[in-house]
């Protein structure tokens, strides 16, 4: 089975920090986006594939198919899982995917979200998903870029 080298919550999914810093830091060679809306949008999916280096494979899965599809990836895959919402990782863990840790990277403010830490915001529903992730024994921390010190999400709830 593939090795998960990074699980990250980030509204932006594939963007400069992921491509320049997190890929190098994690040693990832396969990015998996778990987002049902993106999976249903071939234009958006193709744009993201163009943003990824040729040496890195990119797949986009729905939330319902993600656990099975990730489990089927080859042993050589060093997987970076990206999702916009913590509920995705809560579901993946409940479905039995082993996640040692999840990093909160970019969760911008909107009408439903309130500030959690610096420029990281979360809705009440997302905060509940954070608690559920932590209750499953997963290390949940904020780290925007690899050089940043990690901050425990549990200490902020």
Sine and cosine of phi, psi and omega as CSV:
sin_phi,cos_phi,sin_psi,cos_psi,sin_omega,cos_omega
0.00,0.00,0.46,-0.89,0.03,-1.00
-0.89,0.46,0.40,-0.92,0.07,-1.00
-0.97,-0.23,0.79,-0.62,0.06,-1.00
-1.00,0.08,0.91,-0.42,-0.04,-1.00
-0.99,-0.16,-0.26,0.97,0.02,-1.00
-0.31,-0.95,0.74,-0.67,0.14,-0.99
-0.84,-0.54,0.86,-0.51,-0.18,-0.98
-0.68,-0.73,0.73,-0.68,0.12,-0.99
-1.00,-0.08,0.86,-0.51,-0.03,-1.00
-0.39,-0.92,0.87,-0.49,0.02,-1.00
-0.79,0.61,-0.55,0.84,-0.14,-0.99
-1.00,0.07,-0.21,0.98,-0.02,-1.00
0.84,0.55,-0.94,-0.35,0.00,-1.00
-1.00,0.08,0.87,-0.50,0.02,-1.00
-0.39,-0.92,-0.04,-1.00,-0.12,-0.99
-0.81,0.58,-0.73,0.69,-0.02,-1.00
-0.89,0.47,-0.64,0.76,0.01,-1.00
-0.91,0.42,-0.70,0.71,-0.08,-1.00
-0.95,0.33,-0.62,0.79,-0.10,-0.99
-1.00,-0.07,-0.57,0.82,-0.11,-0.99
-0.95,-0.32,-0.77,0.63,-0.10,-1.00
-0.95,0.32,-0.58,0.82,0.06,-1.00
-0.87,0.50,-0.75,0.66,-0.01,-1.00
-0.91,0.42,-0.71,0.70,-0.04,-1.00
-0.88,0.48,-0.69,0.73,-0.09,-1.00
-1.00,0.06,-0.36,0.93,-0.09,-1.00
0.97,0.26,0.29,0.96,-0.03,-1.00
-0.90,0.43,0.54,-0.84,0.07,-1.00
-0.76,-0.65,0.11,0.99,-0.04,-1.00
-0.49,-0.87,0.90,-0.44,0.03,-1.00
-0.99,-0.15,0.74,-0.67,0.08,-1.00
-0.87,-0.49,0.88,-0.47,0.10,-0.99
-1.00,-0.10,0.78,-0.63,0.05,-1.00
-0.93,-0.37,0.98,-0.21,-0.04,-1.00
-0.29,-0.96,0.91,-0.42,-0.06,-1.00
-0.90,0.44,-0.59,0.81,0.01,-1.00
-0.92,0.39,-0.70,0.71,0.01,-1.00
-0.91,0.41,-0.64,0.77,0.02,-1.00
-0.87,0.49,-0.50,0.87,-0.01,-1.00
-1.00,0.05,-0.07,1.00,-0.09,-1.00
-0.91,-0.42,1.00,-0.07,-0.09,-1.00
-0.90,0.44,-0.56,0.83,0.02,-1.00
-0.89,0.46,-0.77,0.64,0.00,-1.00
-0.88,0.47,-0.67,0.74,0.02,-1.00
-0.87,0.49,-0.71,0.70,0.00,-1.00
-0.91,0.42,-0.59,0.81,0.06,-1.00
-0.89,0.46,-0.67,0.74,0.02,-1.00
-0.91,0.40,-0.63,0.77,0.02,-1.00
-0.88,0.47,-0.57,0.82,0.02,-1.00
-0.95,0.32,-0.40,0.92,-0.02,-1.00
-0.99,0.13,-0.19,0.98,-0.07,-1.00
-1.00,-0.08,0.67,-0.74,0.06,-1.00
-0.83,0.55,0.50,-0.86,-0.03,-1.00
-0.86,0.52,-0.46,0.89,-0.03,-1.00
-0.98,0.20,-0.09,1.00,-0.05,-1.00
-0.91,-0.42,0.79,-0.62,0.04,-1.00
-1.00,0.09,0.54,-0.84,0.04,-1.00
-0.74,-0.67,0.77,-0.64,0.11,-0.99
-0.82,-0.57,0.50,-0.87,0.08,-1.00
-0.82,-0.57,0.84,-0.54,-0.03,-1.00
-0.85,-0.53,0.45,-0.89,0.15,-0.99
-0.96,0.28,0.27,-0.96,0.01,-1.00
-0.89,0.45,-0.55,0.83,-0.04,-1.00
-0.96,0.27,-0.52,0.86,-0.06,-1.00
-0.99,-0.12,-0.18,0.98,-0.18,-0.98
-0.85,0.52,-0.76,0.65,-0.08,-1.00
-0.85,0.52,-0.74,0.68,-0.02,-1.00
-0.90,0.44,-0.72,0.69,-0.04,-1.00
-0.91,0.41,-0.64,0.77,0.03,-1.00
-0.91,0.42,-0.64,0.77,0.01,-1.00
-0.90,0.43,-0.40,0.92,-0.02,-1.00
-1.00,0.03,-0.11,0.99,-0.02,-1.00
-0.91,0.41,0.49,-0.87,-0.05,-1.00
-0.92,0.39,0.36,-0.93,0.00,-1.00
-0.84,0.53,-0.48,0.88,-0.04,-1.00
-0.97,0.26,-0.19,0.98,-0.04,-1.00
-0.97,0.23,0.79,-0.61,0.13,-0.99
-0.94,-0.33,0.98,-0.20,-0.29,-0.96
-1.00,-0.09,0.73,-0.69,0.20,-0.98
-0.96,-0.28,0.88,-0.47,0.04,-1.00
-0.99,-0.17,0.81,-0.59,0.02,-1.00
-0.88,-0.48,0.69,-0.72,0.07,-1.00
-0.55,-0.84,0.43,-0.90,-0.02,-1.00
-0.99,0.14,-0.43,0.90,-0.16,-0.99
-0.77,-0.64,0.55,-0.83,0.02,-1.00
-0.91,0.41,-0.41,0.91,0.00,-1.00
-0.86,0.52,-0.50,0.86,0.03,-1.00
-0.89,0.46,-0.72,0.70,-0.02,-1.00
-0.95,0.31,-0.53,0.85,0.10,-0.99
-0.87,0.49,-0.72,0.70,0.01,-1.00
-0.91,0.41,-0.69,0.72,0.01,-1.00
-0.86,0.52,-0.68,0.73,0.02,-1.00
-0.92,0.40,-0.68,0.73,0.04,-1.00
-0.89,0.46,-0.54,0.84,0.03,-1.00
-0.97,0.24,-0.11,0.99,0.09,-1.00
0.97,-0.24,0.11,0.99,0.06,-1.00
-0.97,0.23,0.77,-0.63,-0.04,-1.00
-0.99,0.15,0.92,-0.39,0.03,-1.00
-0.88,-0.47,0.93,-0.36,0.02,-1.00
-0.95,0.32,-0.60,0.80,0.01,-1.00
-0.46,-0.89,0.37,-0.93,0.08,-1.00
-0.72,-0.69,0.72,-0.69,0.01,-1.00
-0.96,-0.27,0.76,-0.65,0.13,-0.99
-1.00,0.00,0.86,-0.51,-0.04,-1.00
-0.94,-0.34,-0.94,0.34,-0.05,-1.00
-0.82,-0.58,0.94,-0.35,0.10,-0.99
-0.73,-0.68,1.00,-0.08,-0.07,-1.00
-0.97,0.25,0.27,-0.96,0.00,-1.00
-0.96,0.26,0.53,-0.85,0.18,-0.98
-0.49,-0.87,-0.16,-0.99,-0.08,-1.00
-0.89,0.46,-0.51,0.86,-0.06,-1.00
-1.00,-0.01,-0.33,0.95,-0.10,-0.99
-0.99,-0.11,0.59,-0.81,0.11,-0.99
-0.89,-0.47,0.44,-0.90,-0.03,-1.00
-0.83,0.56,0.73,-0.68,0.10,-1.00
-0.95,-0.30,-0.75,0.66,-0.03,-1.00
-0.33,-0.94,0.84,-0.55,-0.02,-1.00
0.71,0.70,-0.91,-0.42,-0.04,-1.00
-0.99,-0.13,0.32,0.95,0.04,-1.00
-0.98,-0.19,0.79,-0.62,0.00,-1.00
-0.78,-0.63,0.43,-0.90,-0.01,-1.00
-0.51,-0.86,0.58,-0.81,0.08,-1.00
-0.99,0.17,0.16,-0.99,0.06,-1.00
-0.87,0.50,-0.65,0.76,0.02,-1.00
-0.90,0.43,-0.64,0.76,0.03,-1.00
-0.93,0.37,-0.61,0.79,0.05,-1.00
-0.90,0.44,-0.62,0.79,0.06,-1.00
-0.91,0.42,-0.65,0.76,0.06,-1.00
-0.89,0.45,-0.62,0.79,0.09,-1.00
-0.84,0.54,-0.74,0.68,-0.01,-1.00
-0.87,0.49,-0.66,0.75,-0.01,-1.00
-0.92,0.39,-0.62,0.79,0.07,-1.00
-0.88,0.47,-0.74,0.68,0.00,-1.00
-0.88,0.47,-0.67,0.74,0.01,-1.00
-0.89,0.46,-0.36,0.93,0.05,-1.00
-1.00,0.06,0.11,0.99,0.06,-1.00
0.99,0.10,0.29,0.96,-0.01,-1.00
-1.00,-0.07,0.73,-0.68,0.04,-1.00
-0.96,0.28,0.91,-0.42,-0.04,-1.00
-0.91,-0.41,0.86,-0.51,-0.08,-1.00
-0.61,-0.80,0.39,-0.92,0.09,-1.00
-1.00,-0.09,0.74,-0.67,0.09,-1.00
-0.34,-0.94,0.98,-0.22,-0.10,-1.00
-0.94,0.34,-0.73,0.68,0.07,-1.00
-0.78,-0.63,0.39,-0.92,-0.08,-1.00
-0.84,0.55,-0.49,0.87,-0.02,-1.00
-0.98,0.20,-0.19,0.98,0.03,-1.00
-0.96,0.28,0.53,-0.85,0.16,-0.99
-0.92,0.38,0.60,-0.80,0.03,-1.00
-0.99,0.15,0.55,-0.83,0.04,-1.00
-0.85,-0.53,0.80,-0.60,0.02,-1.00
-0.92,0.38,0.80,-0.60,0.05,-1.00
-0.93,0.37,-0.59,0.81,-0.01,-1.00
-0.83,0.55,-0.60,0.80,-0.02,-1.00
-0.94,0.35,-0.25,0.97,-0.04,-1.00
-0.99,-0.17,-0.20,0.98,-0.09,-1.00
-0.99,0.13,0.00,0.00,0.00,0.00
